[in-house]
Amino acid sequence: MNDNKEAMYAGLGHLFYSIAASDGQVSAEESGRLKGLVREQWMPTERERDEAGTDLAYYIEIGYDHARAGKMKADQAFAEFKAVHAAHKELFDPSTRNLVTRTAQAVADAFGGRSQHEKRILERLKEVFH
């Protein structure tokens, strides 16, 4: 189960990166907002840890940083998330989908409001969830 959750959280990191990178650049505000939300909202809700004792929700940051370090294109990062969602739909209960959506919107709003690129990714996210 932990491997599935690690994959889910890493996939969410790719999703949030795709929003931040959708306009061609990732701002410090977007990255900082995501990392704050992981600590404030995601970590308190996740009880499980990996073999090293790391809170599984931290894998959101790991996925995000992986995408950023690899200079992934926004569409590629979104495709990574979409594949993880398809493979682990059972982990995306209504509460999780709600928190994903709220986090995605917060990342989009973190730097100068939502761009058209960010709005498109948010619409694609709605399509994946419905």
Secondary structure, DSSP 8 states (H G I E B T S, - for coil): -HHHHHHHHHHHHHHHHHHHHTTS---HHHHHHHHHHIIIIIGGG---B-TTS-BGGGHHHHHHHHHHHTT--HHHHHHHHHHHHHHTGGG--HHHHHHHHHHHHHHHHTTTS--HHHHHHHHHHHHHH-
